[in-house]
Amino acid sequence: MKRSEAESAAVAAVATPKPMTRNDVTDLIYSAKVQNGVTWVSVAKKLGLSKEWVTAACLGQMTFTKEQAEKVGKIFGLPSAAVKLLQAVPYKGSLPTAVPTDPLIYRWYEIVNVYGTTIKELIHEEFGDGIMSAIDFKMDIVREADPKGDRVVVTLNGKFLPYKTF
């Protein structure tokens, strides 16, 4: 009995494994992190980089060098295809919806909605017409003890980039 084109395509789809994507690599890393009790701080120390950058890179938002990707591959037991994908330039922006639904991420959205115009005005007043770079950028997240409840201190440090006139 001869198969129809649709049946042949269905068999081929089942027989051909789906290529690994960068999102698959993120899932592998996160699963290994949880299963093995790995912390982002420990990974960052092994790489000699900040915990903030390493976490962003492991979650698919930055590009690792070959050496860094190989170290991450060893830490998380990744296959060689995953190590190669860690070196590819990612599609940046990790939120699944325009308005985030995760409560912690939503609070950041709320901060920008409430204070965004204030931040913009104060940067323009101090520096002029331009932007704060998210490329030439550093971030630091620390815990600050407080008798009323510990506080989260987030420092965002980006280079000022003035708009150029023509």
N, CA, C and O of each residue as an XYZ file, in Angstrom:
664
protein
N       0.837     -1.176      0.000
C       0.000      0.000      0.000
C       0.883      1.241      0.000
O       1.850      1.330      0.757
N       0.548      2.174     -0.838
C       1.330      3.387     -1.003
C       0.841      4.461     -0.021
O      -0.364      4.634      0.162
N       1.793      5.191      0.618
C       1.445      6.260      1.559
C       1.088      7.534      0.799
O       1.613      7.810     -0.280
N       0.175      8.302      1.400
C      -0.146      9.609      0.844
C       0.989     10.568      1.203
O       1.819     10.265      2.060
N       1.018     11.724      0.544
C       2.051     12.720      0.854
C       1.956     13.164      2.309
O       2.980     13.353      2.965
N       0.746     13.332      2.815
C       0.551     13.752      4.207
C       1.078     12.699      5.164
O       1.731     13.036      6.152
N       0.804     11.423      4.889
C       1.303     10.341      5.751
C       2.823     10.287      5.712
O       3.465     10.102      6.746
N       3.402     10.445      4.530
C       4.864     10.431      4.398
C       5.489     11.582      5.178
O       6.518     11.410      5.832
N       4.859     12.763      5.108
C       5.365     13.923      5.843
C       5.274     13.696      7.344
O       6.173     14.082      8.090
N       4.186     13.069      7.787
C       4.014     12.790      9.213
C       5.076     11.821      9.701
O       5.643     12.014     10.776
N       5.353     10.775      8.921
C       6.390      9.807      9.289
C       7.750     10.492      9.329
O       8.532     10.252     10.249
N       8.046     11.341      8.348
C       9.328     12.045      8.302
C       9.471     12.974      9.502
O      10.559     13.089     10.065
N       8.390     13.636      9.899
C       8.436     14.545     11.040
C       8.749     13.802     12.326
O       9.483     14.308     13.175
N       8.195     12.598     12.477
C       8.449     11.788     13.664
C       9.867     11.241     13.631
O      10.526     11.167     14.669
N      10.341     10.861     12.462
C      11.654     10.244     12.330
C      12.784     11.269     12.413
O      13.896     10.916     12.803
N      12.527     12.528     12.055
C      13.548     13.558     12.053
C      13.490     14.333     13.357
O      12.474     14.960     13.657
N      14.571     14.300     14.144
C      14.544     15.050     15.399
C      14.526     16.553     15.137
O      15.137     17.037     14.184
N      13.823     17.277     15.990
C      13.737     18.727     15.894
C      15.098     19.321     16.276
O      15.689     18.904     17.272
N      15.601     20.282     15.502
C      16.882     20.891     15.865
C      16.768     21.626     17.198
O      15.715     22.170     17.531
N      17.861     21.634     17.953
C      17.888     22.321     19.237
C      17.872     23.830     19.006
O      18.513     24.323     18.077
N      17.143     24.564     19.846
C      17.099     26.018     19.779
C      17.761     26.603     21.021
O      18.069     25.885     21.972
N      17.977     27.917     20.999
C      18.574     28.589     22.159
C      17.639     28.493     23.359
O      18.103     28.406     24.496
N      16.322     28.507     23.122
C      15.378     28.337     24.234
C      15.505     26.945     24.849
O      15.359     26.789     26.062
N      15.775     25.937     24.026
C      15.999     24.584     24.549
C      17.225     24.569     25.459
O      17.227     23.907     26.497
N      18.264     25.301     25.066
C      19.492     25.360     25.868
C      19.199     26.016     27.218
O      19.664     25.545     28.256
N      18.431     27.098     27.197
C      18.044     27.757     28.451
C      17.305     26.772     29.351
O      17.562     26.712     30.553
N      16.390     26.004     28.770
C      15.651     25.004     29.552
C      16.596     23.949     30.135
O      16.435     23.550     31.288
N      17.582     23.493     29.349
C      18.557     22.509     29.842
C      19.368     23.084     31.007
O      19.576     22.420     32.022
N      19.818     24.324     30.843
C      20.606     24.973     31.893
C      19.775     25.110     33.163
O      20.237     24.762     34.250
N      18.558     25.611     33.031
C      17.735     25.833     34.216
C      17.403     24.513     34.912
O      17.422     24.432     36.140
N      17.103     23.493     34.131
C      16.808     22.189     34.718
C      18.023     21.650     35.473
O      17.893     21.181     36.604
N      19.195     21.714     34.856
C      20.411     21.232     35.519
C      20.714     22.050     36.773
O      21.157     21.502     37.782
N      20.477     23.356     36.709
C      20.702     24.225     37.870
C      19.854     23.764     39.053
O      20.350     23.618     40.170
N      18.581     23.540     38.789
C      17.660     23.127     39.849
C      17.977     21.711     40.331
O      18.056     21.469     41.535
N      18.159     20.787     39.405
C      18.401     19.384     39.762
C      19.690     19.205     40.551
O      19.771     18.338     41.422
N      20.711     20.030     40.247
C      22.022     19.861     40.882
C      22.311     20.892     41.974
O      23.402     20.895     42.545
N      21.354     21.758     42.266
C      21.543     22.750     43.323
C      22.625     23.772     43.015
O      23.304     24.250     43.925
N      22.792     24.110     41.752
C      23.809     25.076     41.332
C      23.261     26.484     41.559
O      22.071     26.726     41.356
N      24.120     27.409     41.976
C      23.694     28.805     42.110
C      24.332     29.635     41.002
O      25.394     29.290     40.484
N      23.666     30.736     40.645
C      24.226     31.624     39.627
C      25.532     32.227     40.114
O      26.447     32.453     39.322
N      25.627     32.489     41.422
C      26.865     33.038     41.986
C      28.026     32.064     41.770
O      29.128     32.481     41.415
N      27.781     30.770     41.983
C      28.867     29.785     41.807
C      29.291     29.685     40.344
O      30.476     29.523     40.051
N      28.342     29.779     39.437
C      28.682     29.741     38.004
C      29.507     30.980     37.648
O      30.513     30.880     36.945
N      29.079     32.141     38.134
C      29.788     33.390     37.853
C      31.229     33.339     38.365
O      32.153     33.792     37.689
N      31.412     32.781     39.573
C      32.769     32.672     40.133
C      33.648     31.786     39.259
O      34.816     32.104     39.035
N      33.103     30.683     38.765
C      33.875     29.781     37.897
C      34.259     30.450     36.579
O      35.286     30.125     35.985
N      33.424     31.389     36.129
C      33.702     32.099     34.881
C      34.484     33.391     35.091
O      35.016     33.964     34.140
N      34.553     33.852     36.357
C      35.235     35.114     36.645
C      34.470     36.325     36.136
O      35.073     37.326     35.748
N      33.130     36.235     36.136
C      32.273     37.312     35.644
C      31.214     37.635     36.688
O      31.069     36.912     37.674
N      30.469     38.724     36.475
C      29.438     39.099     37.436
C      28.268     38.126     37.391
O      27.962     37.548     36.348
N      27.617     37.954     38.543
C      26.459     37.055     38.614
C      25.319     37.565     37.748
O      24.541     36.778     37.208
N      25.220     38.886     37.617
C      24.148     39.473     36.829
C      24.322     39.154     35.341
O      23.364     38.751     34.680
N      25.545     39.331     34.806
C      25.786     39.067     33.392
C      25.677     37.566     33.099
O      25.067     37.169     32.107
N      26.260     36.752     33.947
C      26.230     35.299     33.732
C      24.794     34.775     33.762
O      24.423     33.934     32.943
N      23.996     35.261     34.690
C      22.600     34.824     34.754
C      21.877     35.214     33.470
O      21.167     34.395     32.887
N      22.051     36.457     33.026
C      21.416     36.906     31.781
C      21.873     36.046     30.603
O      21.066     35.686     29.746
N      23.154     35.719     30.559
C      23.681     34.900     29.457
C      23.122     33.483     29.510
O      22.739     32.932     28.478
N      23.070     32.893     30.686
C      22.533     31.537     30.820
C      21.047     31.492     30.480
O      20.539     30.468     30.023
N      20.360     32.600     30.705
C      18.934     32.672     30.385
C      18.693     33.119     28.941
O      17.556     33.392     28.555
N      19.757     33.192     28.148
C      19.606     33.414     26.713
C      19.646     34.847     26.247
O      19.200     35.130     25.135
N      20.163     35.774     27.051
C      20.137     37.180     26.672
C      21.500     37.760     26.291
O      21.582     38.920     25.887
N      22.562     36.976     26.413
C      23.913     37.446     26.075
C      24.626     36.350     25.280
O      24.166     35.209     25.225
N      25.743     36.709     24.671
C      26.530     35.768     23.889
C      27.796     35.391     24.659
O      28.573     36.262     25.051
N      28.000     34.093     24.871
C      29.228     33.614     25.504
C      30.332     33.492     24.459
O      30.059     33.218     23.290
N      31.583     33.696     24.885
C      32.717     33.364     24.026
C      32.820     31.838     23.985
O      32.147     31.144     24.747
N      33.656     31.330     23.104
C      33.843     29.880     23.005
C      34.322     29.317     24.339
O      33.794     28.313     24.815
N      35.312     29.957     24.938
C      35.867     29.487     26.221
C      34.799     29.505     27.313
O      34.665     28.542     28.068
N      34.041     30.598     27.396
C      32.977     30.704     28.402
C      31.906     29.642     28.172
O      31.450     28.998     29.117
N      31.507     29.463     26.917
C      30.467     28.484     26.580
C      30.906     27.070     26.953
O      30.106     26.282     27.457
N      32.157     26.755     26.710
C      32.670     25.425     27.067
C      32.637     25.212     28.584
O      32.295     24.125     29.050
N      32.988     26.241     29.351
C      32.927     26.135     30.818
C      31.488     25.937     31.281
O      31.211     25.097     32.137
N      30.572     26.723     30.704
C      29.155     26.589     31.061
C      28.657     25.194     30.681
O      27.896     24.577     31.426
N      29.085     24.707     29.532
C      28.712     23.358     29.106
C      29.142     22.304     30.107
O      28.387     21.373     30.389
N      30.336     22.437     30.645
C      30.831     21.477     31.650
C      30.048     21.601     32.954
O      29.676     20.598     33.564
N      29.804     22.827     33.371
C      29.082     23.052     34.630
C      27.706     22.398     34.588
O      27.282     21.763     35.554
N      27.010     22.558     33.459
C      25.632     22.079     33.358
C      25.485     20.765     32.589
O      24.367     20.288     32.398
N      26.603     20.170     32.144
C      26.539     18.897     31.418
C      25.805     19.011     30.088
O      24.980     18.160     29.754
N      26.103     20.062     29.330
C      25.399     20.313     28.075
C      26.026     19.564     26.905
O      27.237     19.346     26.886
N      25.208     19.166     25.928
C      25.751     18.553     24.712
C      26.479     19.599     23.855
O      26.279     20.800     24.040
N      27.310     19.150     22.933
C      28.108     20.072     22.114
C      27.235     21.024     21.297
O      27.621     22.174     21.086
N      26.073     20.574     20.837
C      25.177     21.461     20.078
C      24.722     22.626     20.947
O      24.588     23.745     20.453
N      24.487     22.386     22.214
C      24.068     23.447     23.135
C      25.204     24.434     23.366
O      24.978     25.642     23.423
N      26.425     23.921     23.500
C      27.592     24.785     23.712
C      27.764     25.723     22.514
O      28.090     26.897     22.687
N      27.548     25.214     21.317
C      27.642     26.065     20.119
C      26.557     27.140     20.125
O      26.816     28.283     19.748
N      25.352     26.784     20.547
C      24.261     27.759     20.580
C      24.510     28.856     21.612
O      24.028     29.976     21.442
N      25.251     28.557     22.674
C      25.585     29.580     23.664
C      26.460     30.681     23.055
O      26.542     31.785     23.594
N      27.111     30.373     21.935
C      28.000     31.327     21.273
C      27.297     32.124     20.170
O      27.894     33.020     19.572
N      26.044     31.800     19.905
C      25.279     32.507     18.876
C      24.667     33.772     19.459
O      24.293     33.804     20.632
N      24.566     34.799     18.649
C      23.942     36.048     19.101
C      22.457     35.767     19.324
O      21.767     35.313     18.411
N      21.965     36.035     20.535
C      20.567     35.708     20.840
C      19.585     36.746     20.340
O      19.946     37.881     20.030
N      18.347     36.332     20.272
C      17.237     37.266     20.071
C      16.930     37.802     21.454
O      16.441     37.061     22.307
N      17.205     39.060     21.691
C      17.062     39.623     23.041
C      15.627     40.004     23.334
O      14.867     40.396     22.448
N      15.286     39.882     24.579
C      13.938     40.150     25.042
C      13.312     38.820     25.425
O      12.960     38.016     24.562
N      13.177     38.598     26.710
C      12.786     37.260     27.168
C      11.374     37.165     27.701
O      10.959     36.098     28.154
N      10.628     38.253     27.659
C       9.296     38.204     28.243
C       8.288     37.652     27.239
O       8.286     38.052     26.074
N       7.435     36.736     27.686
C       6.485     36.109     26.761
C       5.298     36.987     26.385
O       4.596     36.696     25.416
N       5.067     38.059     27.142
C       3.937     38.946     26.860
C       4.393     40.395     26.959
O       5.399     40.690     27.604
N       3.656     41.299     26.319
C       4.013     42.720     26.375
C       3.928     43.248     27.807
O       4.820     43.971     28.253
N       2.887     42.902     28.515
C       2.767     43.253     29.929
C       3.085     41.987     30.710
O       2.344     41.007     30.624
N       4.188     41.991     31.479
C       4.577     40.774     32.183
C       3.540     40.346     33.227
O       2.889     41.179     33.856
N       3.408     39.050     33.390
C       2.451     38.526     34.366
C       3.129     38.022     35.633
O       2.478     37.891     36.669
N       4.427     37.738     35.566
C       5.146     37.326     36.770
C       5.168     38.506     37.742
O       5.553     39.608     37.349
N       4.763     38.304     39.014
C       4.652     39.435     39.950
C       5.934     40.239     40.134
O       5.881     41.467     40.191
N       7.085     39.574     40.227
C       8.322     40.318     40.427
C       8.662     41.138     39.187
O       9.014     42.312     39.306
N       8.565     40.545     38.009
C       8.864     41.277     36.774
C       7.831     42.374     36.547
O       8.174     43.450     36.058
N       6.574     42.119     36.893
C       5.540     43.142     36.738
C       5.870     44.390     37.561
O       5.587     45.507     37.128
N       6.465     44.209     38.739
C       6.817     45.366     39.569
C       7.837     46.243     38.855
O       7.801     47.465     39.000
N       8.745     45.648     38.088
C       9.695     46.436     37.299
C       8.954     47.205     36.206
O       9.255     48.368     35.937
N       8.004     46.557     35.595
C       7.153     47.212     34.592
C       6.431     48.387     35.237
O       6.339     49.469     34.657
N       5.917     48.159     36.451
C       5.224     49.211     37.190
C       6.173     50.359     37.527
O       5.788     51.524     37.425
N       7.398     50.049     37.922
C       8.388     51.085     38.236
C       8.632     51.964     37.012
O       8.678     53.189     37.124
N       8.787     51.344     35.850
C       9.020     52.116     34.630
C       7.781     52.940     34.277
O       7.904     54.086     33.843
N       6.595     52.369     34.458
C       5.369     53.119     34.173
C       5.217     54.328     35.086
O       4.798     55.396     34.640
N       5.557     54.166     36.361
C       5.383     55.255     37.327
C       6.549     56.240     37.274
O       6.336     57.453     37.280
N       7.768     55.734     37.224
C       8.945     56.597     37.335
C       9.701     56.805     36.021
O      10.691     57.536     36.000
N       9.266     56.192     34.944
C       9.977     56.306     33.667
C      10.158     57.733     33.194
O      11.251     58.118     32.780
N       9.093     58.522     33.251
C       9.207     59.918     32.807
C      10.102     60.727     33.738
O      10.798     61.639     33.292
N      10.089     60.399     35.035
C      10.967     61.078     35.990
C      12.429     60.743     35.687
O      13.279     61.633     35.656
N      12.713     59.479     35.467
C      14.079     59.055     35.142
C      14.542     59.753     33.866
O      15.659     60.267     33.800
N      13.670     59.767     32.849
C      13.994     60.411     31.578
C      14.302     61.895     31.791
O      15.319     62.388     31.304
N      13.442     62.606     32.509
C      13.640     64.032     32.740
C      14.946     64.308     33.474
O      15.688     65.219     33.108
N      15.227     63.518     34.514
C      16.432     63.767     35.305
C      17.702     63.433     34.531
O      18.709     64.125     34.676
N      17.673     62.384     33.710
C      18.837     62.069     32.866
C      19.045     63.182     31.846
O      20.176     63.621     31.638
N      17.971     63.645     31.206
C      18.115     64.709     30.207
C      18.578     66.011     30.849
O      19.376     66.740     30.262
N      18.087     66.307     32.044
C      18.506     67.523     32.721
C      20.001     67.477     33.060
O      20.706     68.478     32.927
N      20.471     66.315     33.494
C      21.878     66.177     33.899
C      22.829     65.992     32.717
O      23.933     66.536     32.722
N      22.409     65.227     31.699
C      23.314     64.837     30.615
C      22.983     65.465     29.262
O      23.857     65.568     28.402
N      21.743     65.883     29.063
C      21.328     66.382     27.750
C      20.500     65.332     27.027
O      20.057     64.350     27.623
N      20.299     65.552     25.736
C      19.456     64.680     24.924
C      20.223     63.413     24.556
O      21.209     63.467     23.821
N      19.766     62.282     25.067
C      20.429     61.014     24.780
C      19.782     59.897     25.571
O      18.678     60.041     26.095
N      20.490     58.780     25.649
C      19.963     57.594     26.327
C      21.016     56.982     27.242
O      22.205     57.283     27.129
N      20.569     56.130     28.140
C      21.466     55.312     28.945
C      21.615     53.982     28.216
O      20.620     53.321     27.918
N      22.825     53.597     27.936
C      23.080     52.377     27.188
C      22.711     51.135     27.991
O      22.966     51.056     29.192
N      22.111     50.172     27.309
C      21.895     48.845     27.891
C      22.921     47.875     27.312
O      22.890     46.680     27.606
N      23.833     48.397     26.486
C      24.905     47.574     25.922
C      26.172     47.800     26.742
O      26.772     46.841     27.228
N      26.585     49.056     26.900
C      27.715     49.392     27.771
C      27.102     49.605     29.152
O      26.807     50.732     29.549
N      26.915     48.501     29.876
C      25.999     48.483     31.014
C      26.501     47.535     32.085
O      27.042     46.470     31.788
N      26.316     47.931     33.328
C      26.605     47.068     34.470
C      25.401     47.089     35.398
O      24.674     48.080     35.476
N      25.203     45.983     36.099
C      24.115     45.898     37.058
C      24.636     45.171     38.291
O      25.462     44.264     38.192
N      24.143     45.582     39.444
C      24.527     44.925     40.689
C      23.265     44.774     41.532
O      22.503     45.727     41.699
N      23.052     43.574     42.060
C      21.900     43.305     42.919
C      22.423     42.779     44.247
O      23.126     41.769     44.288
N      22.079     43.466     45.335
C      22.539     43.053     46.663
C      21.397     43.147     47.664
O      20.409     43.851     47.455
N      21.564     42.419     48.747
C      20.616     42.446     49.864
C      21.124     43.452     50.885
O      22.311     43.471     51.210
N      20.227     44.284     51.386
C      20.560     45.244     52.426
C      19.692     44.936     53.648
O      18.464     44.980     53.585
N      20.357     44.624     54.752
C      19.624     44.317     55.982
C      18.891     45.559     56.466
O      19.419     46.669     56.413
N      17.676     45.356     56.935
C      16.855     46.458     57.441
C      15.950     45.886     58.528
O      15.327     44.846     58.314
N      15.860     46.530     59.678
C      15.013     45.996     60.753
C      13.542     45.854     60.364
O      12.820     45.057     60.962
N      13.100     46.611     59.382
C      11.704     46.528     58.941
C      11.507     45.475     57.854
O      10.392     45.299     57.363
N      12.563     44.781     57.475
C      12.520     43.781     56.400
C      13.633     44.072     55.399
O      13.820     45.211     54.974
N      14.353     43.043     55.036
C      15.481     43.222     54.121
C      15.035     43.914     52.839
O      13.898     43.768     52.390
N      15.972     44.677     52.261
C      15.689     45.463     51.070
C      16.514     44.947     49.901
O      17.604     44.406     50.083
N      15.989     45.118     48.721
C      16.683     44.769     47.484
C      17.277     46.059     46.933
O      16.559     47.031     46.697
N      18.605     46.062     46.728
C      19.265     47.234     46.160
C      19.746     46.859     44.763
O      20.584     45.973     44.593
N      19.203     47.546     43.776
C      19.567     47.294     42.382
C      20.244     48.542     41.849
O      19.668     49.630     41.877
N      21.463     48.386     41.365
C      22.186     49.487     40.749
C      22.265     49.210     39.252
O      22.768     48.170     38.827
N      21.764     50.149     38.465
C      21.846     50.074     37.009
C      22.843     51.140     36.577
O      22.681     52.314     36.910
N      23.867     50.742     35.843
C      24.958     51.643     35.510
C      25.223     51.550     34.013
O      25.898     50.629     33.553
N      24.689     52.507     33.254
C      24.859     52.497     31.807
C      25.546     53.751     31.317
O      25.364     54.834     31.873
N      26.329     53.595     30.281
C      27.021     54.727     29.668
C      25.989     55.652     29.018
O      25.029     55.185     28.406
N      26.191     56.963     29.153
C      25.312     57.918     28.479
C      25.729     58.033     27.020
O      26.906     58.211     26.707
N      24.752     57.930     26.139
C      24.991     58.050     24.701
C      24.164     59.212     24.182
O      22.940     59.114     24.093
N      24.827     60.322     23.836
C      24.071     61.480     23.340
C      23.579     61.233     21.916
O      24.234     60.552     21.126
N      22.414     61.799     21.606
C      21.941     61.775     20.231
C      22.831     62.717     19.430
O      23.196     63.794     19.901
N      23.169     62.307     18.238
C      24.054     63.120     17.391
C      23.204     63.981     16.457
O      22.135     63.576     16.001
N      23.712     65.167     16.194
C      23.037     66.030     15.223
C      23.726     65.858     13.874
O      24.913     65.536     13.809
N      22.985     66.070     12.818
C      23.529     65.899     11.461
C      23.839     67.214     10.836
O      24.304     67.262      9.698
